[in-house]
Amino acid sequence: MEDEGRAFAQRGKSISGYFEPVELNRFIFCFKWVCLDQSNLWRAGLSWSVFFLFAVAVPLASHFLLQCSSCDADHQRPYHVPVQISLSVFAAISFACLSRWSRKYGIRKFLFLDKLCDSSEHVRRRYSQQLQRSVKLWCWFVFPCFAVETAYKLWWFISGSTTIPYYGNFYVSDTIACTLELLSWLYRISVFILVCVLYRLICYLQILRLEDFAQVFQKETEVVSILKEHLRFRRTLRIISHRFRAFLLLSLILVTASQFISLLMITRSGANADILKAGELSLCSISLLTGLFICLRSATKVTHKAQSITGLAAKWHICATINSFDENDGETPTTQVASTHVLDADWESEEEEGDGDDDLNNARIMPIYAHTISFHKRQALVTYLENNKAGITVYGFMLDRTYLHTIFGIEFALFLWLLNKTIGIT
């Protein structure tokens, strides 16, 4: 993995010219943090040993060795088991996926950096900036939750020091137990959020490529070149969908199952849930839902952008058709068609514009090159785009905004119900 990281840093400079070695080293550090350096047998054994230590051994030891039946109600941790199982299961899925991807593809190929040589300078520059920003995003998602978890663990060990089981020296035992639990929690959440941030980064590259692809309708372009580029883009989306489909489906199913199980436990007869007893359960749900919606939102943004190309092509086709009829009637000089349509359109001067998700769906009339492409070729291209919609799929199901709204409604309702029962938020 270290050799792969050096190659990643060295070749990135030659491809885009905008990669900074320091930022690349920080990005590779995320992989080393989760011990994905499996370049040889010894490092692979170390990687899996660290995983089993923090994802399996520490949670099991925490449950059995720190079980405190004589403690007061606030220190008995009745919801400790579902929290540990949820975190370990998601860490196992994420670690297995990362290990497979790093061995099979390597960092550069997995992040599609080897394809940037075919992209424009604008795409390469913005992707390199997003690559550098991904490390910050990973920290923003992980460390705030880790700070809350640290405060909870410190309170639990300090306030219950007289009743919590210890082995050997009192202070040394509690310090080691607290440190191992915090490292275990940080490791498992870091692995899961890292996969989500990587998925977001890859989707961001496809959005940049789509925005760059949309520019072909603003200049003289043959249908063949547009079709080839769209086919290349659809193939890339199929590759992304195939790589991440198992992870996305398992994450969606297991997050929903975790929410339901948590609700059943805190709403059963005789359950006593408050922020001290079930606060860790709420924090676990927040972390898992954050990662899930990072992935779903990124996928739906790519799908929305890809499907917006159809509307853009249809607008381009109708503008070219109207322009052709105007020329046949002798109403407009051929050399002034493009500038007349663009400058006379009042939509250009509108102050309010849509957000970044709808840049391809703007209401502006575009310049037309009527002599470039015939009517039948344009019509065939629009028909092809209408019947071959591109986007991110999960085993054949397109992840568009309709699915996102449905999933968000279900998950958010369960989450608010859970928060209401644990920390009193309605």
MIMIZA-362885 format. One record per residue (C-alpha): residue in three letters; x, y, z. Coordinates in steps of 0.5 Angstrom, whole numbers. Example, Ala and Ser with C-alpha at 12.3 -4.5 7.8 and 13.67 -1.06 7.14 Angstrom:
% residues 2
[site ala,[25,-9,16]],
[site ser,[27,-2,14]],
This chain:
% residues 426
[site met,[0,0,0]],
[site glu,[6,5,1]],
[site asp,[9,3,-6]],
[site glu,[2,5,-8]],
[site gly,[1,11,-5]],
[site arg,[8,14,-7]],
[site ala,[6,12,-14]],
[site phe,[-1,15,-13]],
[site ala,[3,22,-11]],
[site gln,[8,22,-17]],
[site arg,[3,20,-22]],
[site gly,[-2,25,-20]],
[site lys,[2,31,-22]],
[site ser,[4,28,-29]],
[site ile,[-4,28,-30]],
[site ser,[-7,34,-28]],
[site gly,[-1,38,-25]],
[site tyr,[-5,41,-19]],
[site phe,[-4,35,-14]],
[site glu,[0,37,-8]],
[site pro,[4,32,-5]],
[site val,[2,34,2]],
[site glu,[-5,33,1]],
[site leu,[-4,27,-3]],
[site asn,[-1,24,3]],
[site arg,[-6,26,8]],
[site phe,[-11,23,3]],
[site ile,[-7,16,4]],
[site phe,[-6,17,11]],
[site cys,[-14,16,11]],
[site phe,[-13,9,8]],
[site lys,[-7,8,13]],
[site trp,[-11,10,19]],
[site val,[-16,4,18]],
[site cys,[-10,-1,16]],
[site leu,[-11,-2,9]],
[site asp,[-3,-3,8]],
[site gln,[-4,-10,5]],
[site ser,[2,-10,0]],
[site asn,[5,-16,3]],
[site leu,[3,-22,7]],
[site trp,[6,-19,14]],
[site arg,[2,-12,13]],
[site ala,[-4,-16,11]],
[site gly,[-4,-20,17]],
[site leu,[-3,-13,21]],
[site ser,[-9,-10,18]],
[site trp,[-13,-16,19]],
[site ser,[-11,-16,26]],
[site val,[-12,-9,28]],
[site phe,[-19,-10,25]],
[site phe,[-21,-16,29]],
[site leu,[-18,-13,35]],
[site phe,[-22,-6,35]],
[site ala,[-28,-9,31]],
[site val,[-29,-16,35]],
[site ala,[-24,-17,41]],
[site val,[-25,-10,44]],
[site pro,[-33,-10,44]],
[site leu,[-33,-17,47]],
[site ala,[-29,-15,52]],
[site ser,[-32,-9,54]],
[site his,[-39,-13,54]],
[site phe,[-37,-19,59]],
[site leu,[-31,-16,63]],
[site leu,[-35,-9,64]],
[site gln,[-42,-12,65]],
[site cys,[-44,-8,72]],
[site ser,[-50,-11,75]],
[site ser,[-49,-8,81]],
[site cys,[-48,-1,78]],
[site asp,[-54,4,79]],
[site ala,[-59,5,73]],
[site asp,[-55,10,69]],
[site his,[-49,6,69]],
[site gln,[-52,-1,67]],
[site arg,[-52,0,59]],
[site pro,[-58,-4,57]],
[site tyr,[-57,-2,50]],
[site his,[-50,-3,50]],
[site val,[-50,-9,46]],
[site pro,[-54,-7,40]],
[site val,[-50,-1,39]],
[site gln,[-43,-5,39]],
[site ile,[-47,-10,34]],
[site ser,[-49,-5,29]],
[site leu,[-42,-1,29]],
[site ser,[-38,-8,28]],
[site val,[-43,-10,23]],
[site phe,[-42,-4,19]],
[site ala,[-34,-4,20]],
[site ala,[-34,-11,18]],
[site ile,[-38,-9,11]],
[site ser,[-34,-3,10]],
[site phe,[-27,-6,11]],
[site ala,[-28,-12,7]],
[site cys,[-30,-7,1]],
[site leu,[-24,-3,2]],
[site ser,[-19,-9,2]],
[site arg,[-22,-12,-4]],
[site trp,[-22,-5,-8]],
[site ser,[-15,-3,-6]],
[site arg,[-12,-10,-8]],
[site lys,[-16,-11,-14]],
[site tyr,[-16,-4,-17]],
[site gly,[-11,0,-13]],
[site ile,[-12,8,-11]],
[site arg,[-11,11,-17]],
[site lys,[-16,6,-21]],
[site phe,[-21,6,-16]],
[site leu,[-21,14,-16]],
[site phe,[-21,14,-24]],
[site leu,[-15,18,-23]],
[site asp,[-12,14,-29]],
[site lys,[-18,17,-33]],
[site leu,[-17,24,-32]],
[site cys,[-12,25,-38]],
[site asp,[-18,24,-42]],
[site ser,[-22,30,-39]],
[site ser,[-21,37,-39]],
[site glu,[-17,42,-35]],
[site his,[-23,45,-32]],
[site val,[-25,38,-29]],
[site arg,[-18,36,-27]],
[site arg,[-17,42,-23]],
[site arg,[-24,41,-19]],
[site tyr,[-23,34,-18]],
[site ser,[-16,35,-15]],
[site gln,[-19,40,-11]],
[site gln,[-25,36,-9]],
[site leu,[-20,30,-7]],
[site gln,[-16,35,-2]],
[site arg,[-23,37,1]],
[site ser,[-25,30,2]],
[site val,[-20,29,8]],
[site lys,[-23,35,11]],
[site leu,[-30,32,10]],
[site trp,[-28,26,13]],
[site cys,[-26,29,19]],
[site trp,[-32,34,20]],
[site phe,[-36,28,20]],
[site val,[-32,23,25]],
[site phe,[-29,28,30]],
[site pro,[-35,31,32]],
[site cys,[-39,25,34]],
[site phe,[-32,22,37]],
[site ala,[-32,28,42]],
[site val,[-39,27,44]],
[site glu,[-37,19,45]],
[site thr,[-31,21,49]],
[site ala,[-35,26,54]],
[site tyr,[-40,20,55]],
[site lys,[-34,15,56]],
[site leu,[-31,20,61]],
[site trp,[-37,21,65]],
[site trp,[-39,13,65]],
[site phe,[-32,11,68]],
[site ile,[-31,17,72]],
[site ser,[-38,17,75]],
[site gly,[-38,10,76]],
[site ser,[-31,9,78]],
[site thr,[-33,6,85]],
[site thr,[-38,0,82]],
[site ile,[-35,-1,75]],
[site pro,[-31,-8,75]],
[site tyr,[-23,-7,75]],
[site tyr,[-17,-11,74]],
[site gly,[-11,-10,78]],
[site asn,[-9,-3,79]],
[site phe,[-16,1,79]],
[site tyr,[-13,7,75]],
[site val,[-9,3,70]],
[site ser,[-15,-1,69]],
[site asp,[-20,4,68]],
[site thr,[-15,8,63]],
[site ile,[-14,2,59]],
[site ala,[-21,0,58]],
[site cys,[-23,7,57]],
[site thr,[-18,8,52]],
[site leu,[-19,2,48]],
[site glu,[-27,3,48]],
[site leu,[-25,10,45]],
[site leu,[-20,7,40]],
[site ser,[-25,2,38]],
[site trp,[-31,7,37]],
[site leu,[-27,11,33]],
[site tyr,[-24,6,28]],
[site arg,[-30,3,26]],
[site ile,[-34,9,25]],
[site ser,[-28,12,21]],
[site val,[-28,6,16]],
[site phe,[-35,7,15]],
[site ile,[-35,14,14]],
[site leu,[-29,13,9]],
[site val,[-32,9,4]],
[site cys,[-38,14,4]],
[site val,[-33,20,3]],
[site leu,[-30,16,-3]],
[site tyr,[-36,14,-6]],
[site arg,[-38,22,-6]],
[site leu,[-31,23,-9]],
[site ile,[-32,19,-14]],
[site cys,[-39,21,-16]],
[site tyr,[-37,28,-16]],
[site leu,[-32,27,-21]],
[site gln,[-38,24,-26]],
[site ile,[-42,30,-24]],
[site leu,[-36,35,-27]],
[site arg,[-35,30,-33]],
[site leu,[-43,31,-34]],
[site glu,[-42,39,-34]],
[site asp,[-37,38,-38]],
[site phe,[-40,34,-43]],
[site ala,[-46,39,-43]],
[site gln,[-42,44,-47]],
[site val,[-42,40,-53]],
[site phe,[-49,43,-55]],
[site gln,[-46,50,-55]],
[site lys,[-41,48,-60]],
[site glu,[-41,45,-67]],
[site thr,[-41,37,-65]],
[site glu,[-43,31,-69]],
[site val,[-48,26,-67]],
[site val,[-43,21,-67]],
[site ser,[-38,24,-62]],
[site ile,[-44,26,-57]],
[site leu,[-46,19,-58]],
[site lys,[-39,16,-56]],
[site glu,[-38,20,-50]],
[site his,[-45,19,-47]],
[site leu,[-44,11,-48]],
[site arg,[-37,12,-45]],
[site phe,[-40,16,-39]],
[site arg,[-46,10,-38]],
[site arg,[-40,5,-38]],
[site thr,[-37,9,-32]],
[site leu,[-44,9,-28]],
[site arg,[-45,2,-29]],
[site ile,[-38,0,-27]],
[site ile,[-39,5,-20]],
[site ser,[-46,2,-19]],
[site his,[-43,-5,-20]],
[site arg,[-37,-4,-15]],
[site phe,[-42,0,-10]],
[site arg,[-48,-4,-10]],
[site ala,[-47,-9,-5]],
[site phe,[-45,-4,0]],
[site leu,[-51,1,-1]],
[site leu,[-56,-5,-1]],
[site leu,[-53,-8,6]],
[site ser,[-52,-1,9]],
[site leu,[-59,1,7]],
[site ile,[-62,-5,10]],
[site leu,[-58,-6,16]],
[site val,[-59,2,18]],
[site thr,[-66,1,17]],
[site ala,[-66,-6,21]],
[site ser,[-62,-2,27]],
[site gln,[-67,3,27]],
[site phe,[-73,-2,28]],
[site ile,[-69,-6,33]],
[site ser,[-67,0,37]],
[site leu,[-74,3,37]],
[site leu,[-77,-4,39]],
[site met,[-72,-4,45]],
[site ile,[-74,3,48]],
[site thr,[-81,2,47]],
[site arg,[-82,-5,50]],
[site ser,[-86,-5,56]],
[site gly,[-82,-3,62]],
[site ala,[-76,0,58]],
[site asn,[-73,6,61]],
[site ala,[-69,10,56]],
[site asp,[-66,17,57]],
[site ile,[-60,21,55]],
[site leu,[-55,17,60]],
[site lys,[-58,10,59]],
[site ala,[-59,11,51]],
[site gly,[-55,17,49]],
[site glu,[-50,12,46]],
[site leu,[-55,9,42]],
[site ser,[-58,16,39]],
[site leu,[-50,17,37]],
[site cys,[-50,11,34]],
[site ser,[-56,12,29]],
[site ile,[-53,19,28]],
[site ser,[-47,17,25]],
[site leu,[-50,11,21]],
[site leu,[-55,15,18]],
[site thr,[-50,21,16]],
[site gly,[-46,16,12]],
[site leu,[-52,13,9]],
[site phe,[-55,19,6]],
[site ile,[-48,22,4]],
[site cys,[-48,16,-1]],
[site leu,[-55,16,-3]],
[site arg,[-55,24,-4]],
[site ser,[-49,23,-8]],
[site ala,[-52,18,-12]],
[site thr,[-58,22,-14]],
[site lys,[-54,28,-16]],
[site val,[-51,24,-21]],
[site thr,[-57,21,-23]],
[site his,[-61,27,-24]],
[site lys,[-55,31,-28]],
[site ala,[-55,25,-32]],
[site gln,[-62,25,-34]],
[site ser,[-62,33,-35]],
[site ile,[-58,31,-41]],
[site thr,[-64,29,-44]],
[site gly,[-68,35,-43]],
[site leu,[-62,39,-45]],
[site ala,[-61,35,-52]],
[site ala,[-69,36,-53]],
[site lys,[-68,44,-52]],
[site trp,[-62,44,-57]],
[site his,[-66,40,-62]],
[site ile,[-72,44,-62]],
[site cys,[-68,50,-62]],
[site ala,[-64,48,-68]],
[site thr,[-71,46,-72]],
[site ile,[-74,53,-71]],
[site asn,[-68,56,-73]],
[site ser,[-68,52,-79]],
[site phe,[-75,54,-81]],
[site asp,[-73,61,-80]],
[site glu,[-67,60,-85]],
[site asn,[-72,57,-90]],
[site asp,[-77,63,-89]],
[site gly,[-71,68,-91]],
[site glu,[-73,71,-84]],
[site thr,[-66,71,-81]],
[site pro,[-59,71,-84]],
[site thr,[-56,65,-83]],
[site thr,[-49,68,-80]],
[site gln,[-54,72,-74]],
[site val,[-58,66,-72]],
[site ala,[-54,64,-66]],
[site ser,[-53,71,-63]],
[site thr,[-60,73,-64]],
[site his,[-63,68,-60]],
[site val,[-58,69,-55]],
[site leu,[-58,76,-54]],
[site asp,[-65,77,-55]],
[site ala,[-67,72,-49]],
[site asp,[-69,76,-43]],
[site trp,[-68,69,-39]],
[site glu,[-60,71,-39]],
[site ser,[-62,77,-34]],
[site glu,[-65,74,-29]],
[site glu,[-62,75,-22]],
[site glu,[-65,69,-19]],
[site glu,[-62,62,-21]],
[site gly,[-63,55,-19]],
[site asp,[-58,51,-15]],
[site gly,[-52,47,-17]],
[site asp,[-57,41,-18]],
[site asp,[-61,44,-24]],
[site asp,[-55,48,-28]],
[site leu,[-57,43,-34]],
[site asn,[-64,45,-33]],
[site asn,[-64,52,-34]],
[site ala,[-69,56,-39]],
[site arg,[-64,59,-43]],
[site ile,[-64,59,-51]],
[site met,[-57,56,-53]],
[site pro,[-53,58,-60]],
[site ile,[-55,54,-65]],
[site tyr,[-51,51,-71]],
[site ala,[-56,49,-76]],
[site his,[-52,46,-82]],
[site thr,[-48,42,-77]],
[site ile,[-53,36,-76]],
[site ser,[-59,34,-80]],
[site phe,[-66,34,-77]],
[site his,[-66,26,-77]],
[site lys,[-59,25,-73]],
[site arg,[-62,30,-68]],
[site gln,[-68,27,-67]],
[site ala,[-65,20,-67]],
[site leu,[-60,22,-61]],
[site val,[-66,25,-57]],
[site thr,[-70,19,-58]],
[site tyr,[-64,15,-56]],
[site leu,[-63,19,-50]],
[site glu,[-70,18,-48]],
[site asn,[-70,11,-48]],
[site asn,[-63,10,-45]],
[site lys,[-63,14,-39]],
[site ala,[-56,14,-35]],
[site gly,[-55,14,-27]],
[site ile,[-53,10,-21]],
[site thr,[-57,4,-20]],
[site val,[-57,-2,-15]],
[site tyr,[-59,-8,-18]],
[site gly,[-63,-5,-23]],
[site phe,[-66,0,-19]],
[site met,[-65,7,-21]],
[site leu,[-63,12,-15]],
[site asp,[-67,18,-17]],
[site arg,[-70,23,-13]],
[site thr,[-76,19,-12]],
[site tyr,[-73,14,-8]],
[site leu,[-69,19,-4]],
[site his,[-75,22,-2]],
[site thr,[-78,16,0]],
[site ile,[-72,13,4]],
[site phe,[-71,19,7]],
[site gly,[-78,20,10]],
[site ile,[-78,13,13]],
[site glu,[-71,13,16]],
[site phe,[-72,20,18]],
[site ala,[-79,18,22]],
[site leu,[-75,12,25]],
[site phe,[-70,17,27]],
[site leu,[-74,22,30]],
[site trp,[-78,17,34]],
[site leu,[-72,14,37]],
[site leu,[-69,21,39]],
[site asn,[-76,23,42]],
[site lys,[-75,16,46]],
[site thr,[-68,17,48]],
[site ile,[-66,25,49]],
[site gly,[-73,28,48]],
[site ile,[-73,31,42]],
[site thr,[-79,31,38]],
